[in-house]
Amino acid sequence: MASVKIDITEDTLLVGIAASPGIAISKSRLVNRSQLGAIERRISDSEVEAELAAFRAAVECSRQQLIQIKQQAKDKVLAEHLYIIDTHLLILDDDMLIGESEALIAGEKINAEGAFNRTLRKLRRAFDNISDEYIRERRSDIDSIGDRVMRNLLGEIRETFDNLDSQVIVVAHDLSPGDTVQMDKEKVVGFVTDVGGRTSHTAILARSLGIPAVVGLETVTSIVPDDLPMIIDGTNGTVILKPSAETFRKYLEKKQRYEYLEKELEAFRQLPAETLDGYRLVLRGNVDFADEVENARLLGAEGIGLFRTEFLFMTGEDPPSEEEQFNIYRRAVELMAPYPVTIRTLDVGGEKFVPEFNLSDEANPVMGLRAIRFSLKEVNLFRTQLRAILRASAFGQIRIMFPMISGVAEMRSCKQFLDKARQELANEGVAVAENVDVGVMIETPAAVLVSDLLAKEVDFFSVGTNDLIQYCLAIDRSNEHVAYLYEPMHPAVLRALRLICDAAKTEGIEVGMCGEMAGEQLYSLVLIALGFNELSMNPVNISRIKRVMRQVDMGEVKGLLEKMLTLSTATDVATCLESEMAEKFPEVFNLELL
């Protein structure tokens, strides 16, 4: 990366992505971990075995380093997040990454670093074409493993953060989950990076540790030298270099208020999400792996509102077997009992690829053969997953949710497959729960418009706002040119949500939300006023939503909603909401909206 020269004067401001909330005030610690350049060259037949041996040794060294990191973290707060390290260990067994690299070495006679680099580039391109931000951010895991293996292959030493002698803000091009796990929270008070996103595993770990972080600053490692006084605001995504005395005092006060409010949140974890006049909301957690379920419960989740299953299909050369899936679903259900676990069937295809069914050549994968359309085409894959889910239902409360449904015909097809799987298991003498609730993700405008018809077919709705907002407003929030148009408070979005809730209420079914909007304090009052019974979110946000809910009554929030529904623009709606929340909860929103 070319050096970027700027004049660092008092209160120089940089703006990035808010990855982990909180304020950090300290001096910088620049991590000089430059990106490695791999040189590809042809090798002779006699060199193949040596190159294969060197590559396998680098992979094994990486594996042992991750195992050591995992062992060192067992007594730390991050113990419940060790599934992330397990995910990296699985990647080291992934045939798409390791097997293909070995095939290039042996088959095309390419040196180890060149073959591995070529395979990495191929995987990165595949992830870059994914429009879903959450899935796309999993590319950071490929980058992390790629960097670790490549450094071991080239004999480079990775700088770590476990022997610091004073408090610092780490400044790096990127950080891996392994780096974050090894951080001493008493010494690393925050970090900033050139790259990364809010949903990367590193950002998730930072939020769990309570380490403020700003990512995606692009050139911060070229700008910030070692030992520079700086402030980072992980809530707003801002970085201030060489803060003035006045700025220092302002942020020190803001930091103290923030930390007081965060400490106060612990008291809300196990309290019910209930308004002053007795309206009860169910708050559940979104997870990717069974190992996350226990932590969700500790953070106050009354069940899992979204168990994403696509990650089970994204490692390994072949899709997981029925038995493998059954064991994972059963573990999740047993950990969360007696609360329910809502399992979303496979949401891949086109933009979310699995190795055996890579459809990335579609002209428009976001609107192509994906989600339930993919499952209804790949019927053996669908049947296997439904059988595994039904088998796990005998061990606790399970709900099945079908993604990206656009109409009643699709929903009925799904139920027919489910009934057939149930009958097969009954014929085989396999135990299955008598009642398994079936739901639909509402994430297309078509589903909104026929929500009154869909409500007659299912036991519950769950709104996937990430896709619904994009489709409703016809914008791609990953496209930097139009991302500013991604507005959850757009009048069209509000009216769509009202239609969904009204349809659910008419048929007497539950209506929930599992998109990112569900975990935002700013939107919580609007959602309960609309009539949502359940919100499912990153578990770290549950206490925040409870704190807001327990200070209002339904009369107030319904009045706010009616006022917002009379406004004509997204800006007007957002301004109204922010003003109302800042007035109602000044200690929270005056802080967060600074």
C-alpha positions as CSV (number, residue, x, y, z in Angstrom):
1,M,0.0,0.0,0.0
2,A,1.4,3.4,-0.9
3,S,2.2,5.7,2.0
4,V,-0.4,8.4,2.6
5,K,1.0,11.7,3.8
6,I,-1.2,14.0,5.8
7,D,-0.5,16.8,8.3
8,I,-1.6,15.5,11.6
9,T,-2.7,18.6,13.5
10,E,-4.8,18.8,16.7
11,D,-8.1,17.0,16.4
12,T,-7.5,15.4,13.0
13,L,-10.6,13.3,12.3
14,L,-10.8,10.0,10.5
15,V,-14.1,8.2,9.8
16,G,-14.5,4.5,9.5
17,I,-17.0,1.7,10.4
18,A,-18.2,1.4,13.9
19,A,-17.3,-2.2,14.8
20,S,-17.4,-2.3,18.6
21,P,-19.0,0.4,20.7
22,G,-17.2,2.4,23.4
23,I,-14.5,5.0,23.8
24,A,-10.8,4.4,24.0
25,I,-8.2,7.0,24.9
26,S,-4.5,6.1,24.6
27,K,-1.4,6.1,22.4
28,S,-1.1,4.2,19.2
29,R,0.8,0.9,18.8
30,L,1.4,0.4,15.1
31,V,1.5,-3.3,14.1
32,N,3.8,-3.6,11.1
33,R,2.3,-6.7,9.5
34,S,2.5,-5.9,5.8
35,Q,0.6,-8.0,3.3
36,L,2.8,-10.7,1.9
37,G,3.5,-10.9,-1.8
38,A,3.7,-14.5,-3.0
39,I,5.9,-15.2,-6.0
40,E,4.6,-17.9,-8.3
41,R,7.1,-20.0,-10.2
42,R,7.2,-23.3,-12.0
43,I,8.9,-26.3,-10.4
44,S,10.4,-29.5,-11.7
45,D,9.1,-33.0,-11.0
46,S,11.9,-33.5,-8.5
47,E,10.8,-30.5,-6.5
48,V,7.1,-31.5,-6.1
49,E,7.5,-33.6,-3.0
50,A,9.6,-31.0,-1.2
51,E,7.0,-28.2,-2.0
52,L,4.2,-30.5,-0.9
53,A,6.0,-31.2,2.4
54,A,6.7,-27.5,3.0
55,F,3.0,-26.6,2.4
56,R,1.8,-29.4,4.7
57,A,4.2,-28.4,7.4
58,A,3.0,-24.7,7.2
59,V,-0.7,-25.9,7.4
60,E,0.2,-28.1,10.4
61,C,2.1,-25.3,12.1
62,S,-0.9,-23.1,11.6
63,R,-3.1,-25.8,13.1
64,Q,-0.9,-26.1,16.2
65,Q,-0.9,-22.3,16.7
66,L,-4.7,-22.1,16.7
67,I,-4.9,-25.0,19.1
68,Q,-2.5,-23.2,21.4
69,I,-4.6,-20.0,21.1
70,K,-7.7,-22.0,22.0
71,Q,-6.1,-23.6,25.0
72,Q,-4.8,-20.2,26.3
73,A,-8.3,-18.7,26.0
74,K,-10.1,-21.3,28.0
75,D,-10.0,-19.3,31.3
76,K,-11.0,-16.0,29.6
77,V,-14.3,-14.2,28.8
78,L,-13.9,-15.4,25.3
79,A,-14.2,-19.1,26.1
80,E,-17.7,-19.2,24.7
81,H,-16.5,-17.8,21.4
82,L,-13.9,-20.5,20.7
83,Y,-16.2,-21.8,18.0
84,I,-14.6,-19.1,15.8
85,I,-11.2,-20.8,16.3
86,D,-12.8,-24.1,15.6
87,T,-14.1,-22.6,12.3
88,H,-10.6,-21.7,11.4
89,L,-9.4,-25.2,12.2
90,L,-12.1,-26.5,9.9
91,I,-10.9,-24.2,7.1
92,L,-7.5,-25.8,7.4
93,D,-9.2,-29.1,6.5
94,D,-11.2,-27.6,3.7
95,D,-10.5,-29.3,0.4
96,M,-11.3,-26.1,-1.5
97,L,-8.4,-24.4,0.1
98,I,-5.9,-27.1,1.1
99,G,-6.7,-29.8,-1.4
100,E,-6.9,-27.5,-4.4
101,S,-3.5,-26.0,-3.4
102,E,-1.9,-29.4,-3.2
103,A,-3.4,-30.3,-6.6
104,L,-1.8,-27.2,-8.2
105,I,1.5,-28.1,-6.7
106,A,1.4,-31.7,-7.9
107,G,-0.6,-31.3,-11.1
108,E,0.5,-28.0,-12.5
109,K,4.0,-28.0,-11.0
110,I,3.6,-24.6,-9.2
111,N,5.6,-23.8,-6.0
112,A,3.8,-24.0,-2.7
113,E,3.4,-20.2,-2.0
114,G,2.3,-19.5,-5.6
115,A,-0.3,-22.4,-5.6
116,F,-1.7,-21.4,-2.2
117,N,-1.9,-17.7,-3.3
118,R,-3.8,-18.7,-6.5
119,T,-6.3,-20.7,-4.5
120,L,-6.8,-17.8,-2.0
121,R,-7.5,-15.4,-4.9
122,K,-10.1,-17.7,-6.3
123,L,-11.9,-18.0,-2.9
124,R,-11.7,-14.3,-2.3
125,R,-13.3,-13.5,-5.7
126,A,-16.2,-15.9,-4.8
127,F,-16.8,-14.1,-1.5
128,D,-16.5,-10.6,-3.1
129,N,-19.4,-11.5,-5.3
130,I,-21.7,-12.2,-2.4
131,S,-24.1,-9.3,-1.8
132,D,-25.2,-10.4,1.7
133,E,-22.9,-8.4,4.1
134,Y,-22.9,-11.0,6.8
135,I,-21.9,-13.9,4.6
136,R,-19.4,-11.6,2.6
137,E,-17.6,-10.8,5.9
138,R,-16.8,-14.5,6.3
139,R,-14.1,-13.7,3.7
140,S,-12.1,-12.3,6.5
141,D,-11.8,-15.8,8.0
142,I,-10.2,-16.9,4.7
143,D,-7.9,-13.9,4.7
144,S,-6.9,-14.7,8.3
145,I,-6.1,-18.3,7.7
146,G,-4.4,-17.4,4.4
147,D,-2.1,-14.9,6.1
148,R,-1.2,-17.4,8.9
149,V,-0.4,-20.2,6.5
150,M,1.5,-18.0,4.2
151,R,3.7,-16.5,7.0
152,N,4.4,-20.0,8.2
153,L,5.3,-21.1,4.7
154,L,7.7,-18.1,4.3
155,G,9.1,-18.3,7.8
156,E,7.6,-14.9,8.8
157,I,7.0,-14.2,12.5
158,R,3.6,-12.9,13.5
159,E,3.6,-10.1,16.0
160,T,1.3,-10.8,19.0
161,F,-0.3,-8.7,21.7
162,D,0.2,-10.7,24.8
163,N,3.3,-9.1,26.2
164,L,2.5,-5.3,26.1
165,D,3.9,-3.2,29.0
166,S,1.4,-0.3,28.8
167,Q,-2.1,0.5,27.6
168,V,-2.3,1.0,23.8
169,I,-4.7,1.4,20.9
170,V,-3.6,-1.2,18.3
171,V,-3.3,0.2,14.7
172,A,-3.2,-2.6,12.1
173,H,-4.0,-3.4,8.5
174,D,-6.2,-6.2,9.7
175,L,-6.5,-8.4,12.8
176,S,-7.5,-12.0,13.0
177,P,-9.9,-13.6,15.6
178,G,-6.8,-15.3,16.9
179,D,-5.2,-11.9,17.5
180,T,-8.3,-10.7,19.3
181,V,-8.5,-13.8,21.5
182,Q,-4.9,-13.2,22.6
183,M,-5.4,-9.5,23.5
184,D,-5.0,-8.5,27.1
185,K,-8.1,-6.3,27.7
186,E,-6.2,-4.4,30.4
187,K,-3.5,-3.4,27.9
188,V,-5.3,-3.3,24.5
189,V,-8.0,-0.7,25.1
190,G,-9.0,-0.4,21.5
191,F,-8.0,-1.1,17.9
192,V,-8.4,0.4,14.4
193,T,-7.8,-1.3,11.1
194,D,-7.5,-0.5,7.4
195,V,-10.0,-3.2,6.4
196,G,-12.8,-5.1,7.9
197,G,-16.6,-4.8,8.6
198,R,-19.0,-4.8,11.4
199,T,-20.0,-8.4,11.0
200,S,-16.5,-9.9,10.8
201,H,-15.6,-12.4,13.4
202,T,-12.9,-10.0,14.7
203,A,-15.6,-7.4,15.3
204,I,-17.9,-9.9,17.0
205,L,-15.1,-10.9,19.3
206,A,-14.2,-7.2,20.1
207,R,-17.9,-6.5,21.1
208,S,-17.9,-9.6,23.3
209,L,-14.7,-8.4,25.0
210,G,-15.9,-4.9,25.3
211,I,-12.9,-3.5,23.3
212,P,-13.9,-0.4,21.3
213,A,-13.0,-0.8,17.6
214,V,-13.2,1.2,14.3
215,V,-12.5,-0.7,11.1
216,G,-12.5,0.0,7.4
217,L,-10.3,3.1,7.7
218,E,-8.5,2.1,4.5
219,T,-5.2,4.0,5.1
220,V,-4.9,4.3,8.9
221,T,-1.6,2.3,9.1
222,S,0.0,4.7,6.5
223,I,-1.2,7.8,8.5
224,V,-0.7,6.9,12.2
225,P,2.9,6.5,13.6
226,D,3.7,4.7,16.8
227,D,3.1,6.4,20.1
228,L,0.6,9.0,18.8
229,P,-2.1,10.2,21.3
230,M,-5.5,9.2,19.9
231,I,-9.2,8.7,20.7
232,I,-11.5,6.1,19.1
233,D,-15.3,6.2,19.3
234,G,-16.4,2.7,18.4
235,T,-20.0,3.8,18.7
236,N,-19.9,6.3,15.9
237,G,-16.9,5.0,13.9
238,T,-14.7,8.0,14.4
239,V,-11.0,8.4,15.3
240,I,-9.4,11.6,16.6
241,L,-5.6,12.0,16.3
242,K,-3.7,14.4,18.6
243,P,-6.8,15.4,20.6
244,S,-6.8,18.9,22.1
245,A,-7.2,19.4,25.8
246,E,-10.9,20.3,25.3
247,T,-11.6,17.2,23.1
248,F,-9.8,15.0,25.6
249,R,-12.0,16.3,28.5
250,K,-15.2,15.9,26.3
251,Y,-14.4,12.3,25.4
252,L,-13.2,11.4,28.9
253,E,-16.6,12.4,30.2
254,K,-18.3,10.5,27.4
255,K,-16.3,7.4,28.2
256,Q,-17.2,7.5,31.8
257,R,-20.9,7.8,31.0
258,Y,-20.7,5.0,28.5
259,E,-19.0,2.7,30.9
260,Y,-21.6,3.4,33.6
261,L,-24.4,2.6,31.2
262,E,-22.7,-0.6,30.1
263,K,-22.3,-1.7,33.7
264,E,-26.0,-1.0,34.3
265,L,-26.9,-3.3,31.4
266,E,-25.9,-6.4,33.4
267,A,-28.9,-5.9,35.7
268,F,-31.3,-6.2,32.7
269,R,-30.0,-9.6,31.3
270,Q,-32.4,-11.9,33.1
271,L,-35.3,-9.5,33.5
272,P,-38.3,-9.8,31.2
273,A,-38.6,-7.5,28.2
274,E,-41.8,-5.9,29.4
275,T,-43.2,-2.4,29.1
276,L,-44.5,-0.4,32.1
277,D,-48.1,-1.3,31.3
278,G,-47.3,-5.0,30.9
279,Y,-46.8,-5.6,27.2
280,R,-44.4,-8.6,27.0
281,L,-41.9,-9.1,24.1
282,V,-39.8,-12.2,23.5
283,L,-36.2,-11.5,22.8
284,R,-34.2,-14.3,21.1
285,G,-30.7,-14.7,19.7
286,N,-29.3,-15.1,16.2
287,V,-26.5,-17.8,16.0
288,D,-24.4,-19.6,13.4
289,F,-23.2,-22.5,15.4
290,A,-24.5,-24.7,18.3
291,D,-21.6,-23.5,20.4
292,E,-23.1,-20.0,20.5
293,V,-26.4,-21.1,22.0
294,E,-25.2,-21.2,25.6
295,N,-23.7,-17.7,25.5
296,A,-27.0,-16.4,24.0
297,R,-28.9,-17.9,26.9
298,L,-26.5,-16.3,29.4
299,L,-27.1,-12.9,27.8
300,G,-30.8,-13.2,28.3
301,A,-32.1,-14.9,25.2
302,E,-35.4,-16.7,25.5
303,G,-34.6,-19.1,22.7
304,I,-32.9,-18.8,19.3
305,G,-34.9,-16.9,16.7
306,L,-32.5,-17.6,13.8
307,F,-30.1,-20.5,13.6
308,R,-28.3,-20.0,10.3
309,T,-27.4,-23.3,8.7
310,E,-25.5,-22.3,5.6
311,F,-22.1,-22.3,7.5
312,L,-22.6,-26.1,8.0
313,F,-22.5,-26.4,4.2
314,M,-19.6,-24.0,3.5
315,T,-16.8,-26.1,4.9
316,G,-15.7,-29.4,3.4
317,E,-16.0,-30.8,-0.1
318,D,-19.4,-32.4,0.4
319,P,-22.6,-31.2,2.2
320,P,-23.0,-32.4,5.8
321,S,-24.7,-35.7,6.2
322,E,-28.1,-36.2,7.9
323,E,-26.3,-37.6,11.0
324,E,-23.9,-34.6,11.2
325,Q,-26.7,-32.1,10.9
326,F,-28.9,-34.0,13.4
327,N,-26.1,-34.0,16.0
328,I,-25.6,-30.2,15.6
329,Y,-29.3,-29.4,15.8
330,R,-29.9,-31.7,18.7
331,R,-27.0,-30.0,20.6
332,A,-28.5,-26.6,20.0
333,V,-31.9,-27.7,21.1
334,E,-30.7,-29.3,24.3
335,L,-28.6,-26.3,25.3
336,M,-31.5,-23.9,24.9
337,A,-34.3,-26.1,26.4
338,P,-37.0,-25.4,27.3
339,Y,-36.9,-22.4,25.0
340,P,-37.3,-23.0,21.2
341,V,-34.6,-23.0,18.5
342,T,-35.7,-21.7,15.1
343,I,-33.8,-23.4,12.4
344,R,-33.7,-21.6,9.0
345,T,-33.3,-24.1,6.2
346,L,-30.4,-23.7,3.8
347,D,-30.1,-20.1,2.5
348,V,-27.6,-20.5,-0.2
349,G,-27.4,-20.5,-4.0
350,G,-25.8,-17.9,-6.3
351,E,-24.5,-15.3,-3.9
352,K,-24.1,-17.7,-1.0
353,F,-22.2,-20.6,-2.4
354,V,-21.5,-24.1,-1.2
355,P,-18.7,-26.1,-2.8
356,E,-20.7,-28.7,-4.6
357,F,-23.4,-26.3,-5.9
358,N,-21.5,-23.2,-7.0
359,L,-23.9,-21.0,-9.0
360,S,-21.8,-17.9,-8.9
361,D,-21.9,-17.6,-12.8
362,E,-25.5,-16.5,-12.6
363,A,-26.1,-13.0,-14.2
364,N,-28.0,-11.8,-11.2
365,P,-27.4,-14.2,-8.3
366,V,-29.2,-12.1,-5.7
367,M,-32.5,-12.7,-7.6
368,G,-31.5,-16.1,-8.9
369,L,-31.6,-19.7,-7.8
370,R,-31.1,-19.1,-4.1
371,A,-32.6,-19.8,-0.7
372,I,-35.9,-21.8,-0.9
373,R,-35.7,-21.9,-4.7
374,F,-32.4,-23.7,-4.4
375,S,-33.8,-26.2,-1.9
376,L,-36.8,-26.9,-4.0
377,K,-34.5,-27.7,-6.9
378,E,-31.9,-29.7,-4.9
379,V,-34.5,-31.9,-3.3
380,N,-32.1,-34.5,-1.9
381,L,-30.2,-31.8,0.0
382,F,-33.6,-30.4,1.2
383,R,-34.9,-33.8,2.3
384,T,-31.7,-34.5,4.2
385,Q,-31.9,-31.3,6.1
386,L,-35.6,-31.6,6.9
387,R,-35.1,-35.2,8.2
388,A,-32.2,-34.0,10.5
389,I,-34.3,-31.1,11.9
390,L,-37.3,-33.3,12.5
391,R,-35.2,-35.9,14.3
392,A,-33.7,-33.2,16.5
393,S,-37.3,-32.1,17.4
394,A,-37.6,-35.1,19.6
395,F,-35.0,-33.6,22.0
396,G,-36.5,-30.2,22.5
397,Q,-38.6,-27.4,21.0
398,I,-37.7,-26.7,17.4
399,R,-39.3,-24.4,14.9
400,I,-38.6,-24.6,11.1
401,M,-38.3,-21.4,9.0
402,F,-38.2,-21.3,5.2
403,P,-36.2,-18.3,3.7
404,M,-37.1,-16.0,0.8
405,I,-40.6,-17.3,0.2
406,S,-42.4,-15.3,-2.4
407,G,-45.9,-16.8,-2.4
408,V,-48.3,-19.5,-1.1
409,A,-47.4,-22.1,-3.8
410,E,-43.8,-22.2,-2.6
411,M,-44.9,-22.4,1.0
412,R,-47.2,-25.3,0.3
413,S,-44.4,-27.1,-1.6
414,C,-42.2,-26.7,1.5
415,K,-44.9,-28.2,3.7
416,Q,-45.4,-31.1,1.4
417,F,-41.7,-31.9,1.6
418,L,-41.8,-31.6,5.4
419,D,-44.8,-33.9,5.6
420,K,-43.1,-36.5,3.4
421,A,-40.0,-36.4,5.5
422,R,-42.1,-36.8,8.7
423,Q,-43.9,-39.8,7.2
424,E,-40.6,-41.4,6.1
425,L,-39.2,-41.1,9.7
426,A,-42.5,-42.5,11.1
427,N,-42.2,-45.5,8.8
428,E,-38.7,-46.0,10.0
429,G,-39.8,-45.9,13.6
430,V,-37.8,-42.7,14.3
431,A,-39.1,-40.4,17.0
432,V,-40.2,-36.9,16.0
433,A,-42.0,-34.2,18.0
434,E,-45.8,-34.2,17.5
435,N,-45.9,-30.5,16.9
436,V,-43.2,-28.6,15.1
437,D,-44.1,-25.0,14.3
438,V,-43.5,-23.9,10.7
439,G,-42.7,-20.3,9.8
440,V,-41.8,-18.2,6.8
441,M,-39.2,-15.4,6.5
442,I,-40.8,-12.3,5.0
443,E,-38.0,-10.7,3.0
444,T,-39.5,-10.0,-0.4
445,P,-42.0,-7.4,-1.4
446,A,-44.1,-10.2,-2.9
447,A,-44.3,-11.9,0.5
448,V,-45.4,-8.6,2.1
449,L,-48.2,-8.1,-0.4
450,V,-49.6,-11.6,0.1
451,S,-48.8,-11.8,3.8
452,D,-52.5,-12.1,4.6
453,L,-52.5,-15.3,2.5
454,L,-49.3,-16.6,3.8
455,A,-50.5,-16.1,7.4
456,K,-53.1,-18.8,6.8
457,E,-50.4,-21.3,5.9
458,V,-47.9,-21.0,8.8
459,D,-47.5,-20.7,12.6
460,F,-45.3,-17.7,12.6
461,F,-43.7,-14.9,10.5
462,S,-40.1,-13.7,10.9
463,V,-39.1,-10.6,9.0
464,G,-35.6,-10.6,7.4
465,T,-35.1,-6.8,7.2
466,N,-31.6,-7.0,5.6
467,D,-33.0,-8.3,2.3
468,L,-36.5,-6.8,2.6
469,I,-35.2,-3.2,2.8
470,Q,-32.9,-3.8,-0.1
471,Y,-35.6,-5.3,-2.3
472,C,-38.2,-2.8,-1.2
473,L,-36.0,0.2,-1.9
474,A,-34.2,-1.4,-4.9
475,I,-30.7,-0.6,-3.6
476,D,-27.7,-2.7,-2.8
477,R,-26.2,-1.5,0.5
478,S,-22.9,-3.1,-0.4
479,N,-22.6,-0.7,-3.3
480,E,-20.9,2.4,-2.0
481,H,-22.6,4.6,-4.6
482,V,-26.1,3.9,-3.3
483,A,-25.6,2.6,0.2
484,Y,-26.7,5.9,1.7
485,L,-30.2,5.1,0.4
486,Y,-30.5,2.0,2.7
487,E,-32.9,3.6,5.2
488,P,-34.8,1.4,7.6
489,M,-37.1,4.2,8.5
490,H,-38.2,4.9,4.9
491,P,-42.0,5.3,4.8
492,A,-42.3,2.4,2.4
493,V,-40.5,0.1,4.9
494,L,-42.7,1.2,7.8
495,R,-45.8,0.6,5.7
496,A,-44.5,-2.8,4.7
497,L,-43.9,-3.8,8.3
498,R,-47.3,-2.6,9.3
499,L,-48.9,-4.8,6.6
500,I,-47.0,-7.8,7.8
501,C,-48.0,-7.3,11.5
502,D,-51.6,-6.6,10.6
503,A,-51.8,-9.9,8.6
504,A,-50.3,-11.9,11.4
505,K,-52.6,-10.3,14.0
506,T,-55.7,-11.1,11.9
507,E,-54.8,-14.8,11.7
508,G,-53.6,-15.0,15.3
509,I,-50.0,-16.0,14.5
510,E,-46.8,-14.8,16.0
511,V,-44.8,-12.2,14.2
512,G,-41.1,-11.6,14.8
513,M,-38.0,-10.0,13.2
514,C,-34.5,-11.5,12.8
515,G,-32.8,-8.9,10.7
516,E,-30.3,-6.4,12.0
517,M,-33.0,-3.8,12.6
518,A,-34.3,-6.0,15.5
519,G,-31.2,-5.3,17.6
520,E,-31.1,-1.6,17.2
521,Q,-32.3,0.4,20.3
522,L,-33.3,3.3,18.1
523,Y,-35.9,1.2,16.3
524,S,-37.2,-0.9,19.3
525,L,-40.2,1.3,20.2
526,V,-41.3,1.5,16.6
527,L,-41.2,-2.3,16.3
528,I,-43.3,-3.0,19.4
529,A,-45.8,-0.3,18.4
530,L,-46.2,-2.1,15.1
531,G,-47.1,-5.3,17.0
532,F,-44.0,-7.5,16.8
533,N,-44.2,-10.3,19.4
534,E,-40.6,-11.4,19.0
535,L,-37.3,-9.8,18.1
536,S,-34.2,-11.9,17.4
537,M,-30.7,-10.4,17.4
538,N,-27.1,-10.6,18.2
539,P,-27.3,-11.7,21.9
540,V,-25.1,-8.8,23.1
541,N,-27.9,-6.4,22.2
542,I,-30.6,-8.1,24.3
543,S,-30.0,-6.1,27.5
544,R,-30.0,-2.9,25.5
545,I,-33.5,-3.5,24.1
546,K,-34.8,-4.6,27.5
547,R,-33.5,-1.4,29.1
548,V,-35.5,0.7,26.6
549,M,-38.6,-1.4,26.8
550,R,-38.9,-1.4,30.6
551,Q,-39.1,2.4,30.6
552,V,-42.1,3.0,28.3
553,D,-45.8,2.1,28.0
554,M,-47.6,1.0,24.9
555,G,-49.7,4.2,24.7
556,E,-46.6,6.3,24.3
557,V,-45.1,4.1,21.6
558,K,-48.2,3.8,19.6
559,G,-48.6,7.6,19.6
560,L,-45.0,7.9,18.3
561,L,-45.7,5.4,15.5
562,E,-48.9,7.2,14.3
563,K,-46.9,10.4,14.2
564,M,-44.1,8.8,12.1
565,L,-46.6,7.3,9.7
566,T,-47.8,10.8,8.7
567,L,-44.3,11.8,7.6
568,S,-43.3,11.8,3.9
569,T,-39.5,11.2,3.8
570,A,-37.0,8.8,5.5
571,T,-35.1,11.9,6.8
572,D,-38.2,13.3,8.5
573,V,-39.1,9.9,10.0
574,A,-35.5,9.4,11.3
575,T,-35.3,12.9,12.7
576,C,-38.6,12.4,14.5
577,L,-37.5,9.1,16.0
578,E,-34.1,10.3,17.0
579,S,-35.5,13.4,18.7
580,E,-38.1,11.3,20.6
581,M,-35.6,8.8,21.8
582,A,-33.1,11.4,22.8
583,E,-35.8,13.1,24.9
584,K,-37.1,9.9,26.4
585,F,-33.7,8.3,27.1
586,P,-31.3,11.2,27.3
587,E,-28.7,9.2,29.2
588,V,-28.5,6.6,26.3
589,F,-29.3,8.5,23.1
590,N,-27.7,11.9,23.8
591,L,-24.6,9.9,24.3
592,E,-25.0,7.7,21.2
593,L,-26.1,10.5,18.9
594,L,-23.2,12.9,19.7
